Amino acid sequence: MEKIIHKENLQLIMVDTNQRKSIGDSLSQLIEIVEKLRAPGGCPWDKEQTHDSLLPYLLEEVYEVIESIEEEDLELLKEELGDLLLHVVFQASISKENGDFSLIDSLEHVNEKLVRRHPHVFGDQGADGPFHAKQNWEAAKHEEKKRNSRLDGIPKTLPALTKSQRLQEKASYTGFDWDKIDQVWEKVHEEIQELKEAEKSGIKRHIEEEIGDVLFSIVNLSRFLGISAEVALRKSNKKFTSRFKALEREFKKRGNKMEDSNLKEMDKIWNTLKKQS
């Protein structure tokens, strides 16, 4: 058995969970639950929330969705997508209360936008492949938003690696891109050499600039290979964390402290653990 909100009086009633509901029914139920929580006599915490106050929780839910995908935990993904949808409904509910817009307005807007920006699906235009389809999307978006630059529209708060890749993608859709991967590799090696020269100069500002250029070129290589640099680095962070904790456990098992060891010994154990993982 589960609870739903009755439309007429917003009273909780019980329905058989075996009764299949449509997506529309379930979404309406969620909207009504949120409205009930925000209404007089509802939850004190929910009633005092604003667009801004919910942002930390929204961001947390997004990262939990990402984590469930990377962990390939579909049961958790199911749960986290529901939590994320709750935040979408919550934000729209606040806007509706303020007289700005409703969730229906958002849905109608995105539906119309998806159809308009996919003329190769809903119209008579063609698309040679994924790149051409995305290229058409970016061009249409640029015209619709009346932006000055094709690089406009990228959120300022995006993680640096993700933002670098999006900048490069947007530029590539205009034709500003390498033709072959060998050219990308040449650029990577060129930037590394410039970093080595900067390191010799000892000028921190110069070194910092060249490190940034090396990272940017590595992100570009990732993009060219069809890899998300952000995802790749997160996985490397996870791998390092797992192996380092295993290293700590090994020293604890031996009754030794890592601080009393040396890099040669630690590296030897590290390589053994690396082969085991």
N, C-alpha and C positions, 0 to 999 in steps of 0.2 A: 504493500500500500504506500501511496505517497500523497503529498499535499499539493493542491493547486489553489489559485485565487479565483473565486467566482466573479464574473464580470459585473453583475448587477450590484452586489453589496460588498464586494471585496472580503467576504468571509471565507475562512479556510474550510474546504470541504475535502472529503476523501474520495479518491477514484481508484479503480483497479489498475495496477501497474501493467497488467497484461493488455490493457486497452491501448492500442497504438495511436499516438498523437502525431499530428503533422508538425513540420518545422514551425509553421506559423503559430500553432497552438502553444508549442513550447516557448517560443520567443515571446508571445503575448503573456504567458504565465510569468516569465522572468521580469518583464516590464512591470507587470502588476505587483509582483513581490517587491521590487525596488520602490515603486510608488507607495506601497503600503508602509515600507520601512521609513520613508521620508515624510509620510503624512503625520498629522497630529495623532499622538498616541503611539507613534512608531518608535523606532530605535533612536535614543539620544545621540549616539555616535554617528549614525547614518545621516540624521537630520542636519548635523552641523557641518557636513563635508561640503567642500567647494571644488571647482575645477582644479585649482592650484593644490589644495590639500591632498588630493587623490593622486597626484603625479608620482610621488615616491612609490606608492603601492602599485600603480600602473606599470612603472618601469620594472619593479620587482617581478611582476607577473610575466612580462615580456621575456625577461631573462630565464624565468622558470620554464617557459615554453621552449626556449632555445636549448636549455639543459636537457629537457625530456627528449627532444629530438636527437641531440648528440648522444644521449644514453640509449637511444633506440628503445625507450620505454613507452610503448603505445598506450598502456593503461594510464600512465602518468600524463601523457600528452592529452588524452581525452579529458582528464580532470583540469589540466592547466588551460586548455583552450576554452573550457567553460568559465574558468576564473577570468580569463582575458575578456571574454564576451560580456561578463558581468560588468567590467569596467567601462566597456563601450556603452552599455545600456545606462550605467550610472551617470556617465558624463552627459549623455543625451538627455537623461531625465532632468538633470540640473538645468540644462539649456531650455528645456521645455517649460520648467517652472519659471525661468526668467523671461519667458516670452520671446526667446531668440529663434529656436528651431526645435524640431522633434526628431526622433530616430527615423521616422518615415521620410523626412526631408533628406537625411543623410543617405538612406537607402536608395531613394529615387535619384539622388545626385550621382551616386557611384554606379547605379545601373545604367543610367543614360551615358555616363562617361565611358564605361566599358564598351558599350555598343559603338559609340562615336569613334573611339580610338582603335577599334578593330574592324576597319573597313574591309580587310581581307577575309573576315569571317562573316560579318553582318552586311557587307556591301559588295561591290563589284571589283574592288581592287585586289591585287595579288601580293603575296609575300614569298620571297625566295627561300626563306628559312628563318630561324629564331632571331638572328642578328638583324635582318631586314625588317622583321615585325617590330622589334624593339626600337629600331631606328625610326620607323614611321611613328611609333608612340611618342618618342622623345621630340620629334619635329612638331607633331600636332600639339603636344603639351606646351612647347615653347611659344607657338603661335597663340594658343588660347590664353595663356597667362600674360602674353605681351611682355615677355622678359627681354632685358637688354643683352644678356649673355646666355649662351647655352649651358654655362656652368651654374647659373642661378637655380635656386630651389632646393639645394642640398641643405638639410638641417645643420645648423652651426654646432649643435651638441653631439653629433655623431662621433663615435670613437674614431681616432685619427686614422687607423688602418682602413676602416670601412669608408671613411670620407675620401681618402686617397683613391681607393678603387672606384668609387662612384664618380669622382672628378675625371679619372682616366676613361671610364666607360662613356660618360657624357661627351668627352672630347672625341672619342673614337667614332661615335655615331655621326660626327660631322666629316669623317674621313681623316682626321688628324690622328694617325696611328702608324705603327710599324707594319711593314708588309710581311716580314719573316721573323721567326723567333730568334734566329741568329743575330739579328740587329738588336733585339732586346737583351740577349746575353752580352753582347759587346758593350751596351750601355751599362749593364750591371758591373762588368769588370772595369769599365772606365771610372765609374763612381767610386768603386772600392780603391782604385789607385789614387784618386784624388783625396780620399779619406786618409790614406797612408801618408801622403804628402802633407796634409793638414796636420796630422798627428806629429810629424817631425817639426813643424813650425812652432808647436806649443801654444798656439793662439786658440783659446777655448771657443771663442765665438765662431772661428773658422771651422774648428773641429765639429762643433754642434751642427753647423750648416751642412757639412759634408755627410755626417751621420744621417741627417734628415734626407739628403739626396739618395744615399744608399738604400735606406728603407723604402723611399718612394719608388726606386727602380726595382726593388724586390717585389713590392706590391704590383708593379706593372707586369713583372714576369708571372706572378700568380694569376693576374687577370688574363694574360695571354694564354696561360695553360688551363683556363677555366676553373681556377681554384679560388675560393674566398680566402684572402690573406687573414682576415679576422678569425675565421673558423680554424684555419691551419695553426695560427698562433695559440688560440685557446686550447687546441688539442695538444700542442707541444707543452704548454704550461701544465696541463693535466698530467702528461707523461712524466715531466720533470718532477712534479710533486709526488707522484706515485713512487718513482725510483728513489727520490731523496728520502722519503719516509721509510722505504725498504732498507736503505743504507743505514738510517738511524736505528732501525730494529736490529740489523746485523751487528752493529757495534754494541748495542745493549745486550744482545744474546751472548756476545763474547766477554761481557763484563768490562768493556772499555768505553772511554769517552771519545767522541770524535775530535774534541779540542786537543786531546793528548796525542792524536795521530798526526800523519803528514799526508800531503796531497798524493804522493806515490801510492801509499797504502789504500787511501780512499778511492783513488782512480782504479786500482786493481779490483777492489770489491765492486765498484760501480760497473765496470765492464762485465764482471761475472753476472751481476743482476740484470744487466742489459740483455745478455744472451738468454736469460731465463724468461724474460718478459716478451 
